[in-house]
């Protein structure tokens, strides 16, 4: 599937803006809304996981990367691609 370079560049730019905004929001916080994880963290994690699959280097946004590690370390946590049947997916 070919994606127009202009469209891909626009999506990349918007994702970088979203990650920068999330990074700023997480400054000085452990989780998105409270001192403990909430459904907001789990919901938002899916978008961040997808950004990672799209080859965004999340370590550029240190607060996001730290938050992602905290979410992944929650008891019983499974990422979206562990929960979905992905055997037919064509991922990079």
mmCIF file as gemmi writes it, N, C-alpha and C atoms, coordinates in Angstrom:
data_model
loop_
_atom_site.group_PDB
_atom_site.id
_atom_site.type_symbol
_atom_site.label_atom_id
_atom_site.label_alt_id
_atom_site.label_comp_id
_atom_site.label_asym_id
_atom_site.label_entity_id
_atom_site.label_seq_id
_atom_site.pdbx_PDB_ins_code
_atom_site.Cartn_x
_atom_site.Cartn_y
_atom_site.Cartn_z
_atom_site.occupancy
_atom_site.B_iso_or_equiv
_atom_site.pdbx_formal_charge
_atom_site.auth_seq_id
_atom_site.auth_asym_id
_atom_site.pdbx_PDB_model_num
ATOM 1 N N . UNK Axp A 1 ? 0.845 -1.173 0 1 0 ? 1 A 1
ATOM 2 C CA . UNK Axp A 1 ? 0 0 0 1 0 ? 1 A 1
ATOM 3 C C . UNK Axp A 1 ? 0.891 1.237 0 1 0 ? 1 A 1
ATOM 4 N N . UNK Axp A 2 ? 0.714 2.067 -0.977 1 0 ? 2 A 1
ATOM 5 C CA . UNK Axp A 2 ? 1.502 3.294 -1.094 1 0 ? 2 A 1
ATOM 6 C C . UNK Axp A 2 ? 0.756 4.449 -0.44 1 0 ? 2 A 1
ATOM 7 N N . UNK Axp A 3 ? 1.493 5.216 0.319 1 0 ? 3 A 1
ATOM 8 C CA . UNK Axp A 3 ? 0.918 6.389 0.979 1 0 ? 3 A 1
ATOM 9 C C . UNK Axp A 3 ? 1.608 7.613 0.411 1 0 ? 3 A 1
ATOM 10 N N . UNK Axp A 4 ? 0.808 8.572 0.034 1 0 ? 4 A 1
ATOM 11 C CA . UNK Axp A 4 ? 1.36 9.816 -0.502 1 0 ? 4 A 1
ATOM 12 C C . UNK Axp A 4 ? 2.319 10.431 0.514 1 0 ? 4 A 1
ATOM 13 N N . UNK Axp A 5 ? 3.506 10.815 0.103 1 0 ? 5 A 1
ATOM 14 C CA . UNK Axp A 5 ? 4.48 11.389 1.035 1 0 ? 5 A 1
ATOM 15 C C . UNK Axp A 5 ? 3.961 12.609 1.798 1 0 ? 5 A 1
ATOM 16 N N . UNK Axp A 6 ? 3.152 13.426 1.167 1 0 ? 6 A 1
ATOM 17 C CA . UNK Axp A 6 ? 2.608 14.615 1.845 1 0 ? 6 A 1
ATOM 18 C C . UNK Axp A 6 ? 1.674 14.195 2.973 1 0 ? 6 A 1
ATOM 19 N N . UNK Axp A 7 ? 0.87 13.178 2.726 1 0 ? 7 A 1
ATOM 20 C CA . UNK Axp A 7 ? -0.055 12.69 3.755 1 0 ? 7 A 1
ATOM 21 C C . UNK Axp A 7 ? 0.72 12.044 4.891 1 0 ? 7 A 1
ATOM 22 N N . UNK Axp A 8 ? 1.708 11.234 4.554 1 0 ? 8 A 1
ATOM 23 C CA . UNK Axp A 8 ? 2.537 10.596 5.589 1 0 ? 8 A 1
ATOM 24 C C . UNK Axp A 8 ? 3.256 11.642 6.43 1 0 ? 8 A 1
ATOM 25 N N . UNK Axp A 9 ? 3.785 12.673 5.799 1 0 ? 9 A 1
ATOM 26 C CA . UNK Axp A 9 ? 4.489 13.731 6.528 1 0 ? 9 A 1
ATOM 27 C C . UNK Axp A 9 ? 3.547 14.473 7.466 1 0 ? 9 A 1
ATOM 28 N N . UNK Axp A 10 ? 2.32 14.713 7.014 1 0 ? 10 A 1
ATOM 29 C CA . UNK Axp A 10 ? 1.341 15.398 7.866 1 0 ? 10 A 1
ATOM 30 C C . UNK Axp A 10 ? 0.996 14.545 9.078 1 0 ? 10 A 1
ATOM 31 N N . UNK Axp A 11 ? 0.787 13.259 8.894 1 0 ? 11 A 1
ATOM 32 C CA . UNK Axp A 11 ? 0.48 12.367 10.024 1 0 ? 11 A 1
ATOM 33 C C . UNK Axp A 11 ? 1.667 12.288 10.979 1 0 ? 11 A 1
ATOM 34 N N . UNK Axp A 12 ? 2.879 12.247 10.439 1 0 ? 12 A 1
ATOM 35 C CA . UNK Axp A 12 ? 4.077 12.205 11.287 1 0 ? 12 A 1
ATOM 36 C C . UNK Axp A 12 ? 4.163 13.476 12.128 1 0 ? 12 A 1
ATOM 37 N N . UNK Axp A 13 ? 3.935 14.619 11.502 1 0 ? 13 A 1
ATOM 38 C CA . UNK Axp A 13 ? 4 15.897 12.221 1 0 ? 13 A 1
ATOM 39 C C . UNK Axp A 13 ? 2.949 15.955 13.319 1 0 ? 13 A 1
ATOM 40 N N . UNK Axp A 14 ? 1.721 15.538 13.012 1 0 ? 14 A 1
ATOM 41 C CA . UNK Axp A 14 ? 0.658 15.583 14.014 1 0 ? 14 A 1
ATOM 42 C C . UNK Axp A 14 ? 0.932 14.613 15.166 1 0 ? 14 A 1
ATOM 43 N N . UNK Axp A 15 ? 1.514 13.467 14.859 1 0 ? 15 A 1
ATOM 44 C CA . UNK Axp A 15 ? 1.863 12.513 15.918 1 0 ? 15 A 1
ATOM 45 C C . UNK Axp A 15 ? 2.961 13.083 16.797 1 0 ? 15 A 1
ATOM 46 N N . UNK Axp A 16 ? 3.941 13.729 16.203 1 0 ? 16 A 1
ATOM 47 C CA . UNK Axp A 16 ? 5.01 14.343 17 1 0 ? 16 A 1
ATOM 48 C C . UNK Axp A 16 ? 4.465 15.439 17.912 1 0 ? 16 A 1
ATOM 49 N N . UNK Axp A 17 ? 3.514 16.224 17.423 1 0 ? 17 A 1
ATOM 50 C CA . UNK Axp A 17 ? 2.884 17.256 18.248 1 0 ? 17 A 1
ATOM 51 C C . UNK Axp A 17 ? 2.114 16.598 19.399 1 0 ? 17 A 1
ATOM 52 N N . UNK Axp A 18 ? 1.386 15.533 19.11 1 0 ? 18 A 1
ATOM 53 C CA . UNK Axp A 18 ? 0.626 14.836 20.154 1 0 ? 18 A 1
ATOM 54 C C . UNK Axp A 18 ? 1.565 14.248 21.203 1 0 ? 18 A 1
ATOM 55 N N . UNK Axp A 19 ? 2.663 13.637 20.772 1 0 ? 19 A 1
ATOM 56 C CA . UNK Axp A 19 ? 3.614 13.075 21.732 1 0 ? 19 A 1
ATOM 57 C C . UNK Axp A 19 ? 4.283 14.165 22.565 1 0 ? 19 A 1
ATOM 58 N N . UNK Axp A 20 ? 4.565 15.303 21.953 1 0 ? 20 A 1
ATOM 59 C CA . UNK Axp A 20 ? 5.149 16.423 22.707 1 0 ? 20 A 1
ATOM 60 C C . UNK Axp A 20 ? 4.158 16.952 23.736 1 0 ? 20 A 1
ATOM 61 N N . UNK Axp A 21 ? 2.885 17.024 23.366 1 0 ? 21 A 1
ATOM 62 C CA . UNK Axp A 21 ? 1.853 17.471 24.297 1 0 ? 21 A 1
ATOM 63 C C . UNK Axp A 21 ? 1.71 16.493 25.454 1 0 ? 21 A 1
ATOM 64 N N . UNK Axp A 22 ? 1.681 15.198 25.149 1 0 ? 22 A 1
ATOM 65 C CA . UNK Axp A 22 ? 1.605 14.176 26.19 1 0 ? 22 A 1
ATOM 66 C C . UNK Axp A 22 ? 2.838 14.241 27.086 1 0 ? 22 A 1
ATOM 67 N N . UNK Axp A 23 ? 3.997 14.446 26.492 1 0 ? 23 A 1
ATOM 68 C CA . UNK Axp A 23 ? 5.24 14.548 27.258 1 0 ? 23 A 1
ATOM 69 C C . UNK Axp A 23 ? 5.17 15.708 28.253 1 0 ? 23 A 1
ATOM 70 N N . UNK Axp A 24 ? 4.659 16.844 27.81 1 0 ? 24 A 1
ATOM 71 C CA . UNK Axp A 24 ? 4.513 18.005 28.689 1 0 ? 24 A 1
ATOM 72 C C . UNK Axp A 24 ? 3.517 17.713 29.805 1 0 ? 24 A 1
ATOM 73 N N . UNK Axp A 25 ? 2.408 17.077 29.462 1 0 ? 25 A 1
ATOM 74 C CA . UNK Axp A 25 ? 1.387 16.753 30.461 1 0 ? 25 A 1
ATOM 75 C C . UNK Axp A 25 ? 1.941 15.826 31.541 1 0 ? 25 A 1
ATOM 76 N N . UNK Axp A 26 ? 2.806 14.897 31.143 1 0 ? 26 A 1
ATOM 77 C CA . UNK Axp A 26 ? 3.342 13.919 32.087 1 0 ? 26 A 1
ATOM 78 C C . UNK Axp A 26 ? 4.485 14.459 32.948 1 0 ? 26 A 1
ATOM 79 N N . UNK Axp A 27 ? 4.967 15.639 32.652 1 0 ? 27 A 1
ATOM 80 C CA . UNK Axp A 27 ? 6.067 16.212 33.443 1 0 ? 27 A 1
ATOM 81 C C . UNK Axp A 27 ? 5.645 16.315 34.904 1 0 ? 27 A 1
ATOM 82 N N . UNK Axp A 28 ? 6.41 15.693 35.784 1 0 ? 28 A 1
ATOM 83 C CA . UNK Axp A 28 ? 6.11 15.744 37.211 1 0 ? 28 A 1
ATOM 84 C C . UNK Axp A 28 ? 4.968 14.839 37.629 1 0 ? 28 A 1
ATOM 85 N N . UNK Axp A 29 ? 4.478 14.001 36.731 1 0 ? 29 A 1
ATOM 86 C CA . UNK Axp A 29 ? 3.366 13.091 37.04 1 0 ? 29 A 1
ATOM 87 C C . UNK Axp A 29 ? 3.833 11.653 36.907 1 0 ? 29 A 1
ATOM 88 N N . UNK Axp A 30 ? 3.162 10.777 37.616 1 0 ? 30 A 1
ATOM 89 C CA . UNK Axp A 30 ? 3.428 9.351 37.49 1 0 ? 30 A 1
ATOM 90 C C . UNK Axp A 30 ? 2.498 8.762 36.429 1 0 ? 30 A 1
ATOM 91 N N . UNK Axp A 31 ? 1.242 9.144 36.475 1 0 ? 31 A 1
ATOM 92 C CA . UNK Axp A 31 ? 0.244 8.681 35.515 1 0 ? 31 A 1
ATOM 93 C C . UNK Axp A 31 ? -0.529 9.885 34.989 1 0 ? 31 A 1
ATOM 94 N N . UNK Axp A 32 ? -1.39 9.672 34.028 1 0 ? 32 A 1
ATOM 95 C CA . UNK Axp A 32 ? -2.068 10.778 33.349 1 0 ? 32 A 1
ATOM 96 C C . UNK Axp A 32 ? -2.96 11.623 34.243 1 0 ? 32 A 1
ATOM 97 N N . UNK Axp A 33 ? -3.768 10.971 35.083 1 0 ? 33 A 1
ATOM 98 C CA . UNK Axp A 33 ? -4.798 11.704 35.818 1 0 ? 33 A 1
ATOM 99 C C . UNK Axp A 33 ? -4.664 11.635 37.33 1 0 ? 33 A 1
ATOM 100 N N . UNK Axp A 34 ? -3.867 10.705 37.816 1 0 ? 34 A 1
ATOM 101 C CA . UNK Axp A 34 ? -3.8 10.497 39.266 1 0 ? 34 A 1
ATOM 102 C C . UNK Axp A 34 ? -2.445 9.896 39.613 1 0 ? 34 A 1
ATOM 103 N N . UNK Axp A 35 ? -2.239 9.683 40.884 1 0 ? 35 A 1
ATOM 104 C CA . UNK Axp A 35 ? -1.013 9.062 41.353 1 0 ? 35 A 1
ATOM 105 C C . UNK Axp A 35 ? -0.993 7.562 41.14 1 0 ? 35 A 1
ATOM 106 N N . UNK Axp A 36 ? -2.096 7.043 40.67 1 0 ? 36 A 1
ATOM 107 C CA . UNK Axp A 36 ? -2.191 5.613 40.359 1 0 ? 36 A 1
ATOM 108 C C . UNK Axp A 36 ? -2.784 5.49 38.957 1 0 ? 36 A 1
ATOM 109 N N . UNK Axp A 37 ? -2.605 4.366 38.305 1 0 ? 37 A 1
ATOM 110 C CA . UNK Axp A 37 ? -3.116 4.228 36.938 1 0 ? 37 A 1
ATOM 111 C C . UNK Axp A 37 ? -4.639 4.242 36.901 1 0 ? 37 A 1
ATOM 112 N N . UNK Axp A 38 ? -5.163 4.815 35.833 1 0 ? 38 A 1
ATOM 113 C CA . UNK Axp A 38 ? -6.607 4.834 35.595 1 0 ? 38 A 1
ATOM 114 C C . UNK Axp A 38 ? -6.865 4.302 34.189 1 0 ? 38 A 1
ATOM 115 N N . UNK Axp A 39 ? -8.116 4.22 33.826 1 0 ? 39 A 1
ATOM 116 C CA . UNK Axp A 39 ? -8.484 3.785 32.49 1 0 ? 39 A 1
ATOM 117 C C . UNK Axp A 39 ? -7.895 4.723 31.446 1 0 ? 39 A 1
ATOM 118 N N . UNK Axp A 40 ? -7.669 5.974 31.79 1 0 ? 40 A 1
ATOM 119 C CA . UNK Axp A 40 ? -7.064 6.928 30.851 1 0 ? 40 A 1
ATOM 120 C C . UNK Axp A 40 ? -5.678 6.463 30.419 1 0 ? 40 A 1
ATOM 121 N N . UNK Axp A 41 ? -4.91 5.937 31.36 1 0 ? 41 A 1
ATOM 122 C CA . UNK Axp A 41 ? -3.572 5.45 31.023 1 0 ? 41 A 1
ATOM 123 C C . UNK Axp A 41 ? -3.643 4.266 30.065 1 0 ? 41 A 1
ATOM 124 N N . UNK Axp A 42 ? -4.554 3.348 30.334 1 0 ? 42 A 1
ATOM 125 C CA . UNK Axp A 42 ? -4.675 2.178 29.469 1 0 ? 42 A 1
ATOM 126 C C . UNK Axp A 42 ? -5.181 2.561 28.086 1 0 ? 42 A 1
ATOM 127 N N . UNK Axp A 43 ? -6.118 3.478 28.042 1 0 ? 43 A 1
ATOM 128 C CA . UNK Axp A 43 ? -6.661 3.928 26.76 1 0 ? 43 A 1
ATOM 129 C C . UNK Axp A 43 ? -5.585 4.631 25.941 1 0 ? 43 A 1
ATOM 130 N N . UNK Axp A 44 ? -4.867 5.526 26.561 1 0 ? 44 A 1
ATOM 131 C CA . UNK Axp A 44 ? -3.834 6.307 25.872 1 0 ? 44 A 1
ATOM 132 C C . UNK Axp A 44 ? -2.659 5.419 25.459 1 0 ? 44 A 1
ATOM 133 N N . UNK Axp A 45 ? -2.388 4.383 26.233 1 0 ? 45 A 1
ATOM 134 C CA . UNK Axp A 45 ? -1.269 3.503 25.927 1 0 ? 45 A 1
ATOM 135 C C . UNK Axp A 45 ? -1.4 2.906 24.522 1 0 ? 45 A 1
ATOM 136 N N . UNK Axp A 46 ? -2.608 2.593 24.096 1 0 ? 46 A 1
ATOM 137 C CA . UNK Axp A 46 ? -2.813 2.02 22.765 1 0 ? 46 A 1
ATOM 138 C C . UNK Axp A 46 ? -2.295 2.925 21.662 1 0 ? 46 A 1
ATOM 139 N N . UNK Axp A 47 ? -2.547 4.226 21.775 1 0 ? 47 A 1
ATOM 140 C CA . UNK Axp A 47 ? -2.045 5.167 20.774 1 0 ? 47 A 1
ATOM 141 C C . UNK Axp A 47 ? -0.527 5.238 20.799 1 0 ? 47 A 1
ATOM 142 N N . UNK Axp A 48 ? 0.043 5.226 21.98 1 0 ? 48 A 1
ATOM 143 C CA . UNK Axp A 48 ? 1.503 5.285 22.104 1 0 ? 48 A 1
ATOM 144 C C . UNK Axp A 48 ? 2.127 3.998 21.557 1 0 ? 48 A 1
ATOM 145 N N . UNK Axp A 49 ? 1.505 2.868 21.817 1 0 ? 49 A 1
ATOM 146 C CA . UNK Axp A 49 ? 2.008 1.6 21.275 1 0 ? 49 A 1
ATOM 147 C C . UNK Axp A 49 ? 1.966 1.627 19.753 1 0 ? 49 A 1
ATOM 148 N N . UNK Axp A 50 ? 0.921 2.204 19.184 1 0 ? 50 A 1
ATOM 149 C CA . UNK Axp A 50 ? 0.829 2.287 17.731 1 0 ? 50 A 1
ATOM 150 C C . UNK Axp A 50 ? 1.908 3.206 17.174 1 0 ? 50 A 1
ATOM 151 N N . UNK Axp A 51 ? 2.198 4.305 17.868 1 0 ? 51 A 1
ATOM 152 C CA . UNK Axp A 51 ? 3.275 5.196 17.431 1 0 ? 51 A 1
ATOM 153 C C . UNK Axp A 51 ? 4.6 4.444 17.41 1 0 ? 51 A 1
ATOM 154 N N . UNK Axp A 52 ? 4.797 3.594 18.395 1 0 ? 52 A 1
ATOM 155 C CA . UNK Axp A 52 ? 6.025 2.802 18.458 1 0 ? 52 A 1
ATOM 156 C C . UNK Axp A 52 ? 6.106 1.839 17.269 1 0 ? 52 A 1
ATOM 157 N N . UNK Axp A 53 ? 4.993 1.194 16.929 1 0 ? 53 A 1
ATOM 158 C CA . UNK Axp A 53 ? 4.952 0.303 15.772 1 0 ? 53 A 1
ATOM 159 C C . UNK Axp A 53 ? 5.259 1.078 14.485 1 0 ? 53 A 1
ATOM 160 N N . UNK Axp A 54 ? 4.875 2.337 14.455 1 0 ? 54 A 1
ATOM 161 C CA . UNK Axp A 54 ? 5.138 3.196 13.292 1 0 ? 54 A 1
ATOM 162 C C . UNK Axp A 54 ? 6.552 3.783 13.318 1 0 ? 54 A 1
ATOM 163 N N . UNK Axp A 55 ? 7.381 3.227 14.171 1 0 ? 55 A 1
ATOM 164 C CA . UNK Axp A 55 ? 8.818 3.537 14.246 1 0 ? 55 A 1
ATOM 165 C C . UNK Axp A 55 ? 9.141 4.923 14.791 1 0 ? 55 A 1
ATOM 166 N N . UNK Axp A 56 ? 8.275 5.436 15.646 1 0 ? 56 A 1
ATOM 167 C CA . UNK Axp A 56 ? 8.625 6.659 16.368 1 0 ? 56 A 1
ATOM 168 C C . UNK Axp A 56 ? 9.566 6.26 17.501 1 0 ? 56 A 1
ATOM 169 N N . UNK Axp A 57 ? 10.644 6.982 17.658 1 0 ? 57 A 1
ATOM 170 C CA . UNK Axp A 57 ? 11.601 6.723 18.738 1 0 ? 57 A 1
ATOM 171 C C . UNK Axp A 57 ? 11.082 7.43 19.989 1 0 ? 57 A 1
ATOM 172 N N . UNK Axp A 58 ? 10.366 6.689 20.822 1 0 ? 58 A 1
ATOM 173 C CA . UNK Axp A 58 ? 9.686 7.294 21.974 1 0 ? 58 A 1
ATOM 174 C C . UNK Axp A 58 ? 10.651 7.853 23.006 1 0 ? 58 A 1
ATOM 175 N N . UNK Axp A 59 ? 11.886 7.424 23.01 1 0 ? 59 A 1
ATOM 176 C CA . UNK Axp A 59 ? 12.846 7.971 23.972 1 0 ? 59 A 1
ATOM 177 C C . UNK Axp A 59 ? 13.121 9.453 23.738 1 0 ? 59 A 1
ATOM 178 N N . UNK Axp A 60 ? 12.709 9.981 22.594 1 0 ? 60 A 1
ATOM 179 C CA . UNK Axp A 60 ? 12.81 11.435 22.362 1 0 ? 60 A 1
ATOM 180 C C . UNK Axp A 60 ? 11.944 12.199 23.353 1 0 ? 60 A 1
ATOM 181 N N . UNK Axp A 61 ? 10.868 11.561 23.808 1 0 ? 61 A 1
ATOM 182 C CA . UNK Axp A 61 ? 9.934 12.162 24.757 1 0 ? 61 A 1
ATOM 183 C C . UNK Axp A 61 ? 10.105 11.398 26.068 1 0 ? 61 A 1
ATOM 184 N N . UNK Axp A 62 ? 11.013 11.866 26.896 1 0 ? 62 A 1
ATOM 185 C CA . UNK Axp A 62 ? 11.43 11.092 28.077 1 0 ? 62 A 1
ATOM 186 C C . UNK Axp A 62 ? 10.285 10.81 29.043 1 0 ? 62 A 1
ATOM 187 N N . UNK Axp A 63 ? 9.4 11.772 29.244 1 0 ? 63 A 1
ATOM 188 C CA . UNK Axp A 63 ? 8.274 11.542 30.159 1 0 ? 63 A 1
ATOM 189 C C . UNK Axp A 63 ? 7.336 10.473 29.607 1 0 ? 63 A 1
ATOM 190 N N . UNK Axp A 64 ? 7.126 10.475 28.299 1 0 ? 64 A 1
ATOM 191 C CA . UNK Axp A 64 ? 6.28 9.459 27.667 1 0 ? 64 A 1
ATOM 192 C C . UNK Axp A 64 ? 6.936 8.088 27.8 1 0 ? 64 A 1
ATOM 193 N N . UNK Axp A 65 ? 8.237 8.014 27.532 1 0 ? 65 A 1
ATOM 194 C CA . UNK Axp A 65 ? 8.947 6.736 27.625 1 0 ? 65 A 1
ATOM 195 C C . UNK Axp A 65 ? 8.915 6.186 29.054 1 0 ? 65 A 1
ATOM 196 N N . UNK Axp A 66 ? 9.112 7.053 30.038 1 0 ? 66 A 1
ATOM 197 C CA . UNK Axp A 66 ? 9.059 6.616 31.441 1 0 ? 66 A 1
ATOM 198 C C . UNK Axp A 66 ? 7.658 6.145 31.812 1 0 ? 66 A 1
ATOM 199 N N . UNK Axp A 67 ? 6.656 6.899 31.385 1 0 ? 67 A 1
ATOM 200 C CA . UNK Axp A 67 ? 5.259 6.529 31.648 1 0 ? 67 A 1
ATOM 201 C C . UNK Axp A 67 ? 4.933 5.195 30.989 1 0 ? 67 A 1
ATOM 202 N N . UNK Axp A 68 ? 5.38 5.017 29.749 1 0 ? 68 A 1
ATOM 203 C CA . UNK Axp A 68 ? 5.125 3.767 29.031 1 0 ? 68 A 1
ATOM 204 C C . UNK Axp A 68 ? 5.718 2.578 29.791 1 0 ? 68 A 1
ATOM 205 N N . UNK Axp A 69 ? 6.918 2.736 30.318 1 0 ? 69 A 1
ATOM 206 C CA . UNK Axp A 69 ? 7.526 1.659 31.104 1 0 ? 69 A 1
ATOM 207 C C . UNK Axp A 69 ? 6.716 1.366 32.366 1 0 ? 69 A 1
ATOM 208 N N . UNK Axp A 70 ? 6.215 2.421 33.026 1 0 ? 70 A 1
ATOM 209 C CA . UNK Axp A 70 ? 5.392 2.207 34.226 1 0 ? 70 A 1
ATOM 210 C C . UNK Axp A 70 ? 4.107 1.453 33.883 1 0 ? 70 A 1
ATOM 211 N N . UNK Axp A 71 ? 3.466 1.849 32.796 1 0 ? 71 A 1
ATOM 212 C CA . UNK Axp A 71 ? 2.226 1.176 32.403 1 0 ? 71 A 1
ATOM 213 C C . UNK Axp A 71 ? 2.511 -0.287 32.068 1 0 ? 71 A 1
ATOM 214 N N . UNK Axp A 72 ? 3.571 -0.541 31.318 1 0 ? 72 A 1
ATOM 215 C CA . UNK Axp A 72 ? 3.922 -1.917 30.953 1 0 ? 72 A 1
ATOM 216 C C . UNK Axp A 72 ? 4.225 -2.792 32.168 1 0 ? 72 A 1
ATOM 217 N N . UNK Axp A 73 ? 4.677 -2.167 33.248 1 0 ? 73 A 1
ATOM 218 C CA . UNK Axp A 73 ? 5.055 -2.955 34.43 1 0 ? 73 A 1
ATOM 219 C C . UNK Axp A 73 ? 3.875 -3.222 35.373 1 0 ? 73 A 1
ATOM 220 N N . UNK Axp A 74 ? 2.688 -2.748 35.035 1 0 ? 74 A 1
ATOM 221 C CA . UNK Axp A 74 ? 1.515 -2.989 35.881 1 0 ? 74 A 1
ATOM 222 C C . UNK Axp A 74 ? 1.213 -4.487 35.934 1 0 ? 74 A 1
ATOM 223 N N . UNK Axp A 75 ? 0.823 -4.982 37.103 1 0 ? 75 A 1
ATOM 224 C CA . UNK Axp A 75 ? 0.49 -6.411 37.218 1 0 ? 75 A 1
ATOM 225 C C . UNK Axp A 75 ? -0.575 -6.825 36.201 1 0 ? 75 A 1
ATOM 226 N N . UNK Axp A 76 ? -0.312 -7.879 35.483 1 0 ? 76 A 1
ATOM 227 C CA . UNK Axp A 76 ? -1.268 -8.405 34.52 1 0 ? 76 A 1
ATOM 228 C C . UNK Axp A 76 ? -1.35 -7.653 33.208 1 0 ? 76 A 1
ATOM 229 N N . UNK Axp A 77 ? -0.531 -6.619 33.041 1 0 ? 77 A 1
ATOM 230 C CA . UNK Axp A 77 ? -0.6 -5.818 31.814 1 0 ? 77 A 1
ATOM 231 C C . UNK Axp A 77 ? -0.227 -6.642 30.587 1 0 ? 77 A 1
ATOM 232 N N . UNK Axp A 78 ? -0.999 -6.45 29.533 1 0 ? 78 A 1
ATOM 233 C CA . UNK Axp A 78 ? -0.682 -7.001 28.22 1 0 ? 78 A 1
ATOM 234 C C . UNK Axp A 78 ? -0.914 -5.885 27.211 1 0 ? 78 A 1
ATOM 235 N N . UNK Axp A 79 ? 0.039 -5.704 26.327 1 0 ? 79 A 1
ATOM 236 C CA . UNK Axp A 79 ? -0.079 -4.686 25.297 1 0 ? 79 A 1
ATOM 237 C C . UNK Axp A 79 ? -1.124 -5.05 24.262 1 0 ? 79 A 1
ATOM 238 N N . UNK Axp A 80 ? -1.552 -4.066 23.471 1 0 ? 80 A 1
ATOM 239 C CA . UNK Axp A 80 ? -2.627 -4.313 22.508 1 0 ? 80 A 1
ATOM 240 C C . UNK Axp A 80 ? -2.291 -5.418 21.506 1 0 ? 80 A 1
ATOM 241 N N . UNK Axp A 81 ? -1.036 -5.536 21.105 1 0 ? 81 A 1
ATOM 242 C CA . UNK Axp A 81 ? -0.685 -6.543 20.115 1 0 ? 81 A 1
ATOM 243 C C . UNK Axp A 81 ? -0.533 -7.928 20.731 1 0 ? 81 A 1
ATOM 244 N N . UNK Axp A 82 ? -0.442 -7.989 22.042 1 0 ? 82 A 1
ATOM 245 C CA . UNK Axp A 82 ? -0.47 -9.28 22.727 1 0 ? 82 A 1
ATOM 246 C C . UNK Axp A 82 ? -1.904 -9.769 22.89 1 0 ? 82 A 1
ATOM 247 N N . UNK Axp A 83 ? -2.845 -8.839 22.926 1 0 ? 83 A 1
ATOM 248 C CA . UNK Axp A 83 ? -4.253 -9.184 23.149 1 0 ? 83 A 1
ATOM 249 C C . UNK Axp A 83 ? -5.003 -9.475 21.859 1 0 ? 83 A 1
ATOM 250 N N . UNK Axp A 84 ? -4.493 -8.972 20.742 1 0 ? 84 A 1
ATOM 251 C CA . UNK Axp A 84 ? -5.162 -9.14 19.461 1 0 ? 84 A 1
ATOM 252 C C . UNK Axp A 84 ? -4.508 -10.257 18.663 1 0 ? 84 A 1
ATOM 253 N N . UNK Axp A 85 ? -5.277 -10.951 17.886 1 0 ? 85 A 1
ATOM 254 C CA . UNK Axp A 85 ? -4.712 -11.961 16.996 1 0 ? 85 A 1
ATOM 255 C C . UNK Axp A 85 ? -3.984 -11.237 15.868 1 0 ? 85 A 1
ATOM 256 N N . UNK Axp A 86 ? -2.673 -11.266 15.915 1 0 ? 86 A 1
ATOM 257 C CA . UNK Axp A 86 ? -1.878 -10.494 14.96 1 0 ? 86 A 1
ATOM 258 C C . UNK Axp A 86 ? -1.112 -11.367 13.971 1 0 ? 86 A 1
ATOM 259 N N . UNK Axp A 87 ? -1.403 -12.656 13.915 1 0 ? 87 A 1
ATOM 260 C CA . UNK Axp A 87 ? -0.607 -13.527 13.075 1 0 ? 87 A 1
ATOM 261 C C . UNK Axp A 87 ? -0.692 -13.164 11.586 1 0 ? 87 A 1
ATOM 262 N N . UNK Axp A 88 ? -1.762 -12.517 11.158 1 0 ? 88 A 1
ATOM 263 C CA . UNK Axp A 88 ? -1.906 -12.134 9.744 1 0 ? 88 A 1
ATOM 264 C C . UNK Axp A 88 ? -1.508 -10.687 9.479 1 0 ? 88 A 1
ATOM 265 N N . UNK Axp A 89 ? -1.055 -9.982 10.51 1 0 ? 89 A 1
ATOM 266 C CA . UNK Axp A 89 ? -0.718 -8.564 10.351 1 0 ? 89 A 1
ATOM 267 C C . UNK Axp A 89 ? 0.595 -8.415 9.597 1 0 ? 89 A 1
ATOM 268 N N . UNK Axp A 90 ? 0.658 -7.382 8.798 1 0 ? 90 A 1
ATOM 269 C CA . UNK Axp A 90 ? 1.879 -7.058 8.063 1 0 ? 90 A 1
ATOM 270 C C . UNK Axp A 90 ? 2.491 -5.827 8.723 1 0 ? 90 A 1
ATOM 271 N N . UNK Axp A 91 ? 3.334 -6.052 9.731 1 0 ? 91 A 1
ATOM 272 C CA . UNK Axp A 91 ? 3.965 -4.964 10.475 1 0 ? 91 A 1
ATOM 273 C C . UNK Axp A 91 ? 5.421 -4.87 10.084 1 0 ? 91 A 1
ATOM 274 N N . UNK Axp A 92 ? 5.992 -3.658 10.179 1 0 ? 92 A 1
ATOM 275 C CA . UNK Axp A 92 ? 7.413 -3.505 9.816 1 0 ? 92 A 1
ATOM 276 C C . UNK Axp A 92 ? 8.326 -4.275 10.749 1 0 ? 92 A 1
